[in-house]
């Protein structure tokens, strides 16, 4: 499971949207969306933006 840090840009896996991580607790990652609202999310419901852009497929 990815470890999230304050300031990470994330996307939601099971719904539209994403935001910036503002707080991390043992059970939740708090994500501030573009309206300024902090939403508590389970870490397994998030993907870090860098993880998505850094993925490459190698064809042998």
Predicted model as a PDB file, atoms N, CA, C, CB and O in Angstrom, pLDDT in the B-factor column:
MODEL        1                                                                  
ATOM      1  N   UNK A   1       0.838  -1.169   0.000  1.00 49.00           N  
ATOM      2  CA  UNK A   1       0.000   0.000   0.000  1.00 49.00           C  
ATOM      3  C   UNK A   1       0.889   1.240   0.000  1.00 49.00           C  
ATOM      4  CB  UNK A   1      -0.956  -0.007   1.210  1.00 49.00           C  
ATOM      5  O   UNK A   1       1.911   1.294   0.683  1.00 49.00           O  
ATOM      6  N   UNK A   2       0.473   2.233  -0.783  1.00 63.00           N  
ATOM      7  CA  UNK A   2       1.252   3.465  -0.879  1.00 63.00           C  
ATOM      8  C   UNK A   2       1.149   4.265   0.410  1.00 63.00           C  
ATOM      9  CB  UNK A   2       0.780   4.312  -2.068  1.00 63.00           C  
ATOM     10  O   UNK A   2       0.093   4.328   1.039  1.00 63.00           O  
ATOM     11  N   UNK A   3       2.252   4.867   0.785  1.00 88.00           N  
ATOM     12  CA  UNK A   3       2.247   5.740   1.956  1.00 88.00           C  
ATOM     13  C   UNK A   3       2.047   7.166   1.459  1.00 88.00           C  
ATOM     14  CB  UNK A   3       3.580   5.602   2.792  1.00 88.00           C  
ATOM     15  O   UNK A   3       2.755   7.627   0.564  1.00 88.00           O  
ATOM     16  N   UNK A   4       1.082   7.855   2.045  1.00 93.00           N  
ATOM     17  CA  UNK A   4       0.770   9.214   1.621  1.00 93.00           C  
ATOM     18  C   UNK A   4       1.378  10.218   2.592  1.00 93.00           C  
ATOM     19  CB  UNK A   4      -0.752   9.416   1.519  1.00 93.00           C  
ATOM     20  O   UNK A   4       1.515   9.949   3.785  1.00 93.00           O  
ATOM     21  N   UNK A   5       1.739  11.377   2.055  1.00 93.00           N  
ATOM     22  CA  UNK A   5       2.305  12.452   2.845  1.00 93.00           C  
ATOM     23  C   UNK A   5       1.539  13.732   2.557  1.00 93.00           C  
ATOM     24  CB  UNK A   5       3.810  12.629   2.547  1.00 93.00           C  
ATOM     25  O   UNK A   5       0.957  13.888   1.484  1.00 93.00           O  
ATOM     26  N   UNK A   6       1.540  14.643   3.517  1.00 95.00           N  
ATOM     27  CA  UNK A   6       0.893  15.940   3.328  1.00 95.00           C  
ATOM     28  C   UNK A   6       1.494  16.619   2.099  1.00 95.00           C  
ATOM     29  CB  UNK A   6       1.055  16.840   4.593  1.00 95.00           C  
ATOM     30  O   UNK A   6       2.713  16.685   1.946  1.00 95.00           O  
ATOM     31  N   UNK A   7       0.628  17.118   1.236  1.00 94.00           N  
ATOM     32  CA  UNK A   7       1.068  17.792   0.014  1.00 94.00           C  
ATOM     33  C   UNK A   7       0.976  16.935  -1.231  1.00 94.00           C  
ATOM     34  CB  UNK A   7       2.467  18.253   0.178  1.00 94.00           C  
ATOM     35  O   UNK A   7       1.063  17.457  -2.343  1.00 94.00           O  
ATOM     36  N   UNK A   8       0.800  15.611  -1.071  1.00 94.00           N  
ATOM     37  CA  UNK A   8       0.669  14.729  -2.234  1.00 94.00           C  
ATOM     38  C   UNK A   8      -0.609  15.051  -3.002  1.00 94.00           C  
ATOM     39  CB  UNK A   8       0.671  13.246  -1.797  1.00 94.00           C  
ATOM     40  O   UNK A   8      -1.646  15.331  -2.401  1.00 94.00           O  
ATOM     41  N   UNK A   9      -0.534  15.012  -4.331  1.00 95.00           N  
ATOM     42  CA  UNK A   9      -1.717  15.140  -5.169  1.00 95.00           C  
ATOM     43  C   UNK A   9      -2.262  13.732  -5.393  1.00 95.00           C  
ATOM     44  CB  UNK A   9      -1.390  15.862  -6.534  1.00 95.00           C  
ATOM     45  O   UNK A   9      -1.520  12.828  -5.777  1.00 95.00           O  
ATOM     46  N   UNK A  10      -3.565  13.549  -5.153  1.00 95.00           N  
ATOM     47  CA  UNK A  10      -4.172  12.232  -5.263  1.00 95.00           C  
ATOM     48  C   UNK A  10      -5.467  12.285  -6.072  1.00 95.00           C  
ATOM     49  CB  UNK A  10      -4.440  11.658  -3.877  1.00 95.00           C  
ATOM     50  O   UNK A  10      -6.093  13.336  -6.209  1.00 95.00           O  
ATOM     51  N   UNK A  11      -5.847  11.134  -6.599  1.00 94.00           N  
ATOM     52  CA  UNK A  11      -7.132  10.934  -7.274  1.00 94.00           C  
ATOM     53  C   UNK A  11      -7.889   9.871  -6.504  1.00 94.00           C  
ATOM     54  CB  UNK A  11      -6.945  10.521  -8.782  1.00 94.00           C  
ATOM     55  O   UNK A  11      -7.290   8.990  -5.887  1.00 94.00           O  
ATOM     56  N   UNK A  12      -9.228   9.960  -6.546  1.00 94.00           N  
ATOM     57  CA  UNK A  12     -10.069   8.959  -5.917  1.00 94.00           C  
ATOM     58  C   UNK A  12     -10.246   7.785  -6.874  1.00 94.00           C  
ATOM     59  CB  UNK A  12     -11.439   9.559  -5.516  1.00 94.00           C  
ATOM     60  O   UNK A  12     -10.424   7.989  -8.075  1.00 94.00           O  
ATOM     61  N   UNK A  13     -10.199   6.559  -6.358  1.00 93.00           N  
ATOM     62  CA  UNK A  13     -10.362   5.383  -7.204  1.00 93.00           C  
ATOM     63  C   UNK A  13     -11.824   5.079  -7.509  1.00 93.00           C  
ATOM     64  CB  UNK A  13      -9.723   4.187  -6.546  1.00 93.00           C  
ATOM     65  O   UNK A  13     -12.142   4.666  -8.625  1.00 93.00           O  
ATOM     66  N   UNK A  14     -12.727   5.274  -6.538  1.00 90.00           N  
ATOM     67  CA  UNK A  14     -14.110   4.843  -6.699  1.00 90.00           C  
ATOM     68  C   UNK A  14     -15.093   5.977  -6.939  1.00 90.00           C  
ATOM     69  CB  UNK A  14     -14.532   4.086  -5.502  1.00 90.00           C  
ATOM     70  O   UNK A  14     -16.305   5.758  -6.926  1.00 90.00           O  
ATOM     71  N   UNK A  15     -14.593   7.174  -7.156  1.00 91.00           N  
ATOM     72  CA  UNK A  15     -15.459   8.305  -7.460  1.00 91.00           C  
ATOM     73  C   UNK A  15     -14.668   9.338  -8.243  1.00 91.00           C  
ATOM     74  CB  UNK A  15     -16.045   8.923  -6.168  1.00 91.00           C  
ATOM     75  O   UNK A  15     -13.440   9.271  -8.309  1.00 91.00           O  
ATOM     76  N   UNK A  16     -15.364  10.284  -8.828  1.00 91.00           N  
ATOM     77  CA  UNK A  16     -14.711  11.323  -9.618  1.00 91.00           C  
ATOM     78  C   UNK A  16     -14.092  12.349  -8.686  1.00 91.00           C  
ATOM     79  CB  UNK A  16     -15.712  11.998 -10.586  1.00 91.00           C  
ATOM     80  O   UNK A  16     -14.704  12.748  -7.695  1.00 91.00           O  
ATOM     81  N   UNK A  17     -12.888  12.773  -9.004  1.00 92.00           N  
ATOM     82  CA  UNK A  17     -12.255  13.843  -8.252  1.00 92.00           C  
ATOM     83  C   UNK A  17     -10.938  13.457  -7.633  1.00 92.00           C  
ATOM     84  CB  UNK A  17     -13.162  14.310  -7.195  1.00 92.00           C  
ATOM     85  O   UNK A  17     -10.392  12.381  -7.875  1.00 92.00           O  
ATOM     86  N   UNK A  18     -10.450  14.369  -6.831  1.00 94.00           N  
ATOM     87  CA  UNK A  18      -9.178  14.195  -6.161  1.00 94.00           C  
ATOM     88  C   UNK A  18      -8.837  15.473  -5.431  1.00 94.00           C  
ATOM     89  CB  UNK A  18      -8.068  13.814  -7.156  1.00 94.00           C  
ATOM     90  O   UNK A  18      -9.702  16.324  -5.225  1.00 94.00           O  
ATOM     91  N   UNK A  19      -7.588  15.615  -5.038  1.00 96.00           N  
ATOM     92  CA  UNK A  19      -7.179  16.816  -4.337  1.00 96.00           C  
ATOM     93  C   UNK A  19      -5.787  16.679  -3.755  1.00 96.00           C  
ATOM     94  CB  UNK A  19      -8.162  17.143  -3.246  1.00 96.00           C  
ATOM     95  O   UNK A  19      -4.956  15.915  -4.247  1.00 96.00           O  
ATOM     96  N   UNK A  20      -5.554  17.437  -2.696  1.00 96.00           N  
ATOM     97  CA  UNK A  20      -4.261  17.500  -2.028  1.00 96.00           C  
ATOM     98  C   UNK A  20      -4.398  16.918  -0.624  1.00 96.00           C  
ATOM     99  CB  UNK A  20      -3.730  18.962  -1.975  1.00 96.00           C  
ATOM    100  O   UNK A  20      -5.346  17.235   0.094  1.00 96.00           O  
ATOM    101  N   UNK A  21      -3.451  16.067  -0.237  1.00 96.00           N  
ATOM    102  CA  UNK A  21      -3.454  15.488   1.107  1.00 96.00           C  
ATOM    103  C   UNK A  21      -3.109  16.583   2.119  1.00 96.00           C  
ATOM    104  CB  UNK A  21      -2.443  14.295   1.209  1.00 96.00           C  
ATOM    105  O   UNK A  21      -2.093  17.266   1.992  1.00 96.00           O  
ATOM    106  N   UNK A  22      -3.985  16.738   3.138  1.00 96.00           N  
ATOM    107  CA  UNK A  22      -3.767  17.759   4.167  1.00 96.00           C  
ATOM    108  C   UNK A  22      -3.411  17.157   5.518  1.00 96.00           C  
ATOM    109  CB  UNK A  22      -4.999  18.624   4.309  1.00 96.00           C  
ATOM    110  O   UNK A  22      -2.824  17.838   6.359  1.00 96.00           O  
ATOM    111  N   UNK A  23      -3.758  15.884   5.742  1.00 96.00           N  
ATOM    112  CA  UNK A  23      -3.495  15.234   7.031  1.00 96.00           C  
ATOM    113  C   UNK A  23      -3.509  13.729   6.825  1.00 96.00           C  
ATOM    114  CB  UNK A  23      -4.548  15.658   8.110  1.00 96.00           C  
ATOM    115  O   UNK A  23      -4.278  13.211   6.015  1.00 96.00           O  
ATOM    116  N   UNK A  24      -2.649  13.030   7.565  1.00 95.00           N  
ATOM    117  CA  UNK A  24      -2.591  11.568   7.493  1.00 95.00           C  
ATOM    118  C   UNK A  24      -2.682  11.014   8.908  1.00 95.00           C  
ATOM    119  CB  UNK A  24      -1.282  11.082   6.783  1.00 95.00           C  
ATOM    120  O   UNK A  24      -1.909  11.400   9.785  1.00 95.00           O  
ATOM    121  N   UNK A  25      -3.636  10.103   9.125  1.00 94.00           N  
ATOM    122  CA  UNK A  25      -3.774   9.407  10.411  1.00 94.00           C  
ATOM    123  C   UNK A  25      -3.591   7.918  10.141  1.00 94.00           C  
ATOM    124  CB  UNK A  25      -5.175   9.701  11.093  1.00 94.00           C  
ATOM    125  O   UNK A  25      -3.506   7.521   8.979  1.00 94.00           O  
ATOM    126  N   UNK A  26      -3.528   7.087  11.167  1.00 92.00           N  
ATOM    127  CA  UNK A  26      -3.373   5.645  10.918  1.00 92.00           C  
ATOM    128  C   UNK A  26      -4.514   5.034  10.096  1.00 92.00           C  
ATOM    129  CB  UNK A  26      -3.269   4.916  12.235  1.00 92.00           C  
ATOM    130  O   UNK A  26      -4.302   4.051   9.385  1.00 92.00           O  
ATOM    131  N   UNK A  27      -5.724   5.607  10.184  1.00 93.00           N  
ATOM    132  CA  UNK A  27      -6.870   5.029   9.484  1.00 93.00           C  
ATOM    133  C   UNK A  27      -7.329   5.803   8.260  1.00 93.00           C  
ATOM    134  CB  UNK A  27      -8.001   4.913  10.419  1.00 93.00           C  
ATOM    135  O   UNK A  27      -7.943   5.227   7.362  1.00 93.00           O  
ATOM    136  N   UNK A  28      -7.040   7.104   8.208  1.00 96.00           N  
ATOM    137  CA  UNK A  28      -7.568   7.946   7.130  1.00 96.00           C  
ATOM    138  C   UNK A  28      -6.515   8.870   6.555  1.00 96.00           C  
ATOM    139  CB  UNK A  28      -8.736   8.763   7.629  1.00 96.00           C  
ATOM    140  O   UNK A  28      -5.539   9.235   7.211  1.00 96.00           O  
ATOM    141  N   UNK A  29      -6.753   9.240   5.284  1.00 96.00           N  
ATOM    142  CA  UNK A  29      -5.989  10.285   4.620  1.00 96.00           C  
ATOM    143  C   UNK A  29      -6.997  11.393   4.316  1.00 96.00           C  
ATOM    144  CB  UNK A  29      -5.254   9.755   3.301  1.00 96.00           C  
ATOM    145  O   UNK A  29      -7.998  11.151   3.642  1.00 96.00           O  
ATOM    146  N   UNK A  30      -6.739  12.604   4.809  1.00 97.00           N  
ATOM    147  CA  UNK A  30      -7.663  13.709   4.577  1.00 97.00           C  
ATOM    148  C   UNK A  30      -7.244  14.433   3.306  1.00 97.00           C  
ATOM    149  CB  UNK A  30      -7.693  14.687   5.792  1.00 97.00           C  
ATOM    150  O   UNK A  30      -6.099  14.860   3.164  1.00 97.00           O  
ATOM    151  N   UNK A  31      -8.201  14.563   2.378  1.00 97.00           N  
ATOM    152  CA  UNK A  31      -7.933  15.146   1.066  1.00 97.00           C  
ATOM    153  C   UNK A  31      -8.777  16.406   0.904  1.00 97.00           C  
ATOM    154  CB  UNK A  31      -8.232  14.126  -0.074  1.00 97.00           C  
ATOM    155  O   UNK A  31      -9.998  16.370   1.054  1.00 97.00           O  
ATOM    156  N   UNK A  32      -8.115  17.517   0.595  1.00 96.00           N  
ATOM    157  CA  UNK A  32      -8.829  18.765   0.333  1.00 96.00           C  
ATOM    158  C   UNK A  32      -9.121  18.853  -1.158  1.00 96.00           C  
ATOM    159  CB  UNK A  32      -8.005  20.001   0.816  1.00 96.00           C  
ATOM    160  O   UNK A  32      -8.207  18.832  -1.983  1.00 96.00           O  
ATOM    161  N   UNK A  33     -10.420  18.953  -1.498  1.00 92.00           N  
ATOM    162  CA  UNK A  33     -10.799  19.039  -2.915  1.00 92.00           C  
ATOM    163  C   UNK A  33     -10.727  20.492  -3.385  1.00 92.00           C  
ATOM    164  CB  UNK A  33     -12.229  18.466  -3.140  1.00 92.00           C  
ATOM    165  O   UNK A  33     -10.322  21.372  -2.625  1.00 92.00           O  
ATOM    166  N   UNK A  34     -11.120  20.744  -4.637  1.00 89.00           N  
ATOM    167  CA  UNK A  34     -10.990  22.082  -5.203  1.00 89.00           C  
ATOM    168  C   UNK A  34     -11.957  23.098  -4.599  1.00 89.00           C  
ATOM    169  CB  UNK A  34     -11.199  22.020  -6.683  1.00 89.00           C  
ATOM    170  O   UNK A  34     -11.829  24.295  -4.857  1.00 89.00           O  
ATOM    171  N   UNK A  35     -12.928  22.640  -3.795  1.00 92.00           N  
ATOM    172  CA  UNK A  35     -13.827  23.568  -3.106  1.00 92.00           C  
ATOM    173  C   UNK A  35     -13.311  23.930  -1.721  1.00 92.00           C  
ATOM    174  CB  UNK A  35     -15.221  22.966  -2.995  1.00 92.00           C  
ATOM    175  O   UNK A  35     -13.906  24.766  -1.041  1.00 92.00           O  
ATOM    176  N   UNK A  36     -12.207  23.311  -1.289  1.00 92.00           N  
ATOM    177  CA  UNK A  36     -11.626  23.593   0.010  1.00 92.00           C  
ATOM    178  C   UNK A  36     -12.130  22.698   1.127  1.00 92.00           C  
ATOM    179  CB  UNK A  36     -11.885  24.996   0.364  1.00 92.00           C  
ATOM    180  O   UNK A  36     -11.796  22.908   2.293  1.00 92.00           O  
ATOM    181  N   UNK A  37     -12.932  21.702   0.778  1.00 93.00           N  
ATOM    182  CA  UNK A  37     -13.504  20.786   1.766  1.00 93.00           C  
ATOM    183  C   UNK A  37     -12.559  19.614   2.009  1.00 93.00           C  
ATOM    184  CB  UNK A  37     -14.884  20.274   1.301  1.00 93.00           C  
ATOM    185  O   UNK A  37     -12.096  18.994   1.052  1.00 93.00           O  
ATOM    186  N   UNK A  38     -12.263  19.298   3.274  1.00 95.00           N  
ATOM    187  CA  UNK A  38     -11.429  18.141   3.626  1.00 95.00           C  
ATOM    188  C   UNK A  38     -12.299  16.906   3.769  1.00 95.00           C  
ATOM    189  CB  UNK A  38     -10.642  18.399   4.935  1.00 95.00           C  
ATOM    190  O   UNK A  38     -13.273  16.905   4.522  1.00 95.00           O  
ATOM    191  N   UNK A  39     -11.942  15.855   3.043  1.00 94.00           N  
ATOM    192  CA  UNK A  39     -12.696  14.608   3.097  1.00 94.00           C  
ATOM    193  C   UNK A  39     -11.805  13.496   3.629  1.00 94.00           C  
ATOM    194  CB  UNK A  39     -13.256  14.239   1.705  1.00 94.00           C  
ATOM    195  O   UNK A  39     -10.709  13.293   3.107  1.00 94.00           O  
ATOM    196  N   UNK A  40     -12.249  12.763   4.662  1.00 96.00           N  
ATOM    197  CA  UNK A  40     -11.475  11.614   5.133  1.00 96.00           C  
ATOM    198  C   UNK A  40     -11.667  10.445   4.183  1.00 96.00           C  
ATOM    199  CB  UNK A  40     -11.891  11.217   6.570  1.00 96.00           C  
ATOM    200  O   UNK A  40     -12.798  10.068   3.879  1.00 96.00           O  
ATOM    201  N   UNK A  41     -10.579   9.875   3.717  1.00 95.00           N  
ATOM    202  CA  UNK A  41     -10.635   8.757   2.771  1.00 95.00           C  
ATOM    203  C   UNK A  41      -9.753   7.621   3.293  1.00 95.00           C  
ATOM    204  CB  UNK A  41     -10.177   9.206   1.340  1.00 95.00           C  
ATOM    205  O   UNK A  41      -8.718   7.855   3.917  1.00 95.00           O  
ATOM    206  N   UNK A  42     -10.180   6.401   3.026  1.00 95.00           N  
ATOM    207  CA  UNK A  42      -9.333   5.249   3.336  1.00 95.00           C  
ATOM    208  C   UNK A  42      -8.165   5.246   2.351  1.00 95.00           C  
ATOM    209  CB  UNK A  42     -10.144   3.900   3.262  1.00 95.00           C  
ATOM    210  O   UNK A  42      -8.360   5.546   1.173  1.00 95.00           O  
ATOM    211  N   UNK A  43      -6.963   4.916   2.806  1.00 94.00           N  
ATOM    212  CA  UNK A  43      -5.801   4.930   1.904  1.00 94.00           C  
ATOM    213  C   UNK A  43      -5.966   4.043   0.665  1.00 94.00           C  
ATOM    214  CB  UNK A  43      -4.575   4.491   2.661  1.00 94.00           C  
ATOM    215  O   UNK A  43      -5.424   4.358  -0.394  1.00 94.00           O  
ATOM    216  N   UNK A  44      -6.707   2.943   0.789  1.00 93.00           N  
ATOM    217  CA  UNK A  44      -6.872   2.053  -0.368  1.00 93.00           C  
ATOM    218  C   UNK A  44      -7.869   2.597  -1.394  1.00 93.00           C  
ATOM    219  CB  UNK A  44      -7.325   0.681   0.099  1.00 93.00           C  
ATOM    220  O   UNK A  44      -8.098   1.956  -2.419  1.00 93.00           O  
ATOM    221  N   UNK A  45      -8.465   3.762  -1.139  1.00 94.00           N  
ATOM    222  CA  UNK A  45      -9.382   4.400  -2.078  1.00 94.00           C  
ATOM    223  C   UNK A  45      -8.707   5.542  -2.837  1.00 94.00           C  
ATOM    224  CB  UNK A  45     -10.610   4.921  -1.340  1.00 94.00           C  
ATOM    225  O   UNK A  45      -9.370   6.294  -3.550  1.00 94.00           O  
ATOM    226  N   UNK A  46      -7.376   5.670  -2.681  1.00 94.00           N  
ATOM    227  CA  UNK A  46      -6.637   6.772  -3.292  1.00 94.00           C  
ATOM    228  C   UNK A  46      -5.471   6.259  -4.118  1.00 94.00           C  
ATOM    229  CB  UNK A  46      -6.134   7.735  -2.223  1.00 94.00           C  
ATOM    230  O   UNK A  46      -4.929   5.183  -3.863  1.00 94.00           O  
ATOM    231  N   UNK A  47      -5.098   7.049  -5.110  1.00 93.00           N  
ATOM    232  CA  UNK A  47      -3.864   6.791  -5.850  1.00 93.00           C  
ATOM    233  C   UNK A  47      -3.140   8.119  -6.004  1.00 93.00           C  
ATOM    234  CB  UNK A  47      -4.149   6.129  -7.250  1.00 93.00           C  
ATOM    235  O   UNK A  47      -3.736   9.140  -6.346  1.00 93.00           O  
ATOM    236  N   UNK A  48      -1.848   8.076  -5.743  1.00 92.00           N  
ATOM    237  CA  UNK A  48      -1.024   9.280  -5.858  1.00 92.00           C  
ATOM    238  C   UNK A  48      -0.844   9.606  -7.335  1.00 92.00           C  
ATOM    239  CB  UNK A  48       0.361   9.091  -5.156  1.00 92.00           C  
ATOM    240  O   UNK A  48      -0.629   8.704  -8.145  1.00 92.00           O  
ATOM    241  N   UNK A  49      -0.929  10.873  -7.692  1.00 87.00           N  
ATOM    242  CA  UNK A  49      -0.813  11.296  -9.089  1.00 87.00           C  
ATOM    243  C   UNK A  49       0.523  10.875  -9.704  1.00 87.00           C  
ATOM    244  CB  UNK A  49      -0.974  12.810  -9.193  1.00 87.00           C  
ATOM    245  O   UNK A  49       0.550  10.460 -10.863  1.00 87.00           O  
ATOM    246  N   UNK A  50       1.621  10.970  -8.969  1.00 68.00           N  
ATOM    247  CA  UNK A  50       2.927  10.582  -9.502  1.00 68.00           C  
ATOM    248  C   UNK A  50       2.952   9.095  -9.830  1.00 68.00           C  
ATOM    249  CB  UNK A  50       4.044  10.923  -8.501  1.00 68.00           C  
ATOM    250  O   UNK A  50       3.634   8.683 -10.769  1.00 68.00           O  
ATOM    251  N   UNK A  51       2.206   8.270  -9.058  1.00 54.00           N  
ATOM    252  CA  UNK A  51       2.158   6.846  -9.355  1.00 54.00           C  
ATOM    253  C   UNK A  51       1.527   6.584 -10.706  1.00 54.00           C  
ATOM    254  CB  UNK A  51       1.397   6.108  -8.277  1.00 54.00           C  
ATOM    255  O   UNK A  51       1.923   5.650 -11.403  1.00 54.00           O  
ATOM    256  N   UNK A  52       0.546   7.398 -11.090  1.00 53.00           N  
ATOM    257  CA  UNK A  52      -0.130   7.211 -12.367  1.00 53.00           C  
ATOM    258  C   UNK A  52       0.750   7.678 -13.513  1.00 53.00           C  
ATOM    259  CB  UNK A  52      -1.460   7.959 -12.385  1.00 53.00           C  
ATOM    260  O   UNK A  52       0.860   6.977 -14.519  1.00 53.00           O  
ATOM    261  N   UNK A  53       1.375   8.833 -13.393  1.00 50.00           N  
ATOM    262  CA  UNK A  53       2.148   9.386 -14.498  1.00 50.00           C  
ATOM    263  C   UNK A  53       3.473   8.668 -14.687  1.00 50.00           C  
ATOM    264  CB  UNK A  53       2.394  10.856 -14.274  1.00 50.00           C  
ATOM    265  O   UNK A  53       4.033   8.695 -15.783  1.00 50.00           O  
ATOM    266  N   UNK A  54       3.985   8.030 -13.649  1.00 50.00           N  
ATOM    267  CA  UNK A  54       5.266   7.349 -13.733  1.00 50.00           C  
ATOM    268  C   UNK A  54       5.192   5.938 -14.285  1.00 50.00           C  
ATOM    269  CB  UNK A  54       5.884   7.309 -12.399  1.00 50.00           C  
ATOM    270  O   UNK A  54       6.220   5.315 -14.546  1.00 50.00           O  
ATOM    271  N   UNK A  55       3.973   5.430 -14.465  1.00 52.00           N  
ATOM    272  CA  UNK A  55       3.816   4.053 -14.941  1.00 52.00           C  
ATOM    273  C   UNK A  55       4.140   3.976 -16.436  1.00 52.00           C  
ATOM    274  CB  UNK A  55       2.372   3.539 -14.670  1.00 52.00           C  
ATOM    275  O   UNK A  55       3.692   4.801 -17.233  1.00 52.00           O  
ATOM    276  N   UNK A  56       4.921   2.973 -16.784  1.00 50.00           N  
ATOM    277  CA  UNK A  56       5.254   2.746 -18.184  1.00 50.00           C  
ATOM    278  C   UNK A  56       5.093   1.267 -18.482  1.00 50.00           C  
ATOM    279  CB  UNK A  56       6.697   3.227 -18.509  1.00 50.00           C  
ATOM    280  O   UNK A  56       5.371   0.415 -17.639  1.00 50.00           O  
ATOM    281  N   UNK A  57       4.644   0.976 -19.681  1.00 48.00           N  
ATOM    282  CA  UNK A  57       4.467  -0.411 -20.098  1.00 48.00           C  
ATOM    283  C   UNK A  57       5.606  -0.761 -21.046  1.00 48.00           C  
ATOM    284  CB  UNK A  57       3.069  -0.635 -20.779  1.00 48.00           C  
ATOM    285  O   UNK A  57       5.853  -0.065 -22.031  1.00 48.00           O  
ATOM    286  N   UNK A  58       6.287  -1.846 -20.731  1.00 52.00           N  
ATOM    287  CA  UNK A  58       7.376  -2.317 -21.597  1.00 52.00           C  
ATOM    288  C   UNK A  58       6.844  -3.462 -22.446  1.00 52.00           C  
ATOM    289  CB  UNK A  58       8.628  -2.774 -20.758  1.00 52.00           C  
ATOM    290  O   UNK A  58       6.211  -4.392 -21.945  1.00 52.00           O  
ATOM    291  N   UNK A  59       7.114  -3.372 -23.736  1.00 56.00           N  
ATOM    292  CA  UNK A  59       6.707  -4.431 -24.660  1.00 56.00           C  
ATOM    293  C   UNK A  59       7.963  -5.170 -25.075  1.00 56.00           C  
ATOM    294  CB  UNK A  59       5.939  -3.857 -25.911  1.00 56.00           C  
ATOM    295  O   UNK A  59       8.893  -4.582 -25.626  1.00 56.00           O  
ATOM    296  N   UNK A  60       7.981  -6.464 -24.805  1.00 52.00           N  
ATOM    297  CA  UNK A  60       9.169  -7.260 -25.099  1.00 52.00           C  
ATOM    298  C   UNK A  60       9.190  -7.711 -26.530  1.00 52.00           C  
ATOM    299  CB  UNK A  60       9.247  -8.456 -24.190  1.00 52.00           C  
ATOM    300  O   UNK A  60      10.125  -8.394 -26.949  1.00 52.00           O  
TER     301      UNK A  60                                                      
ENDMDL                                                                          
END                                                                             
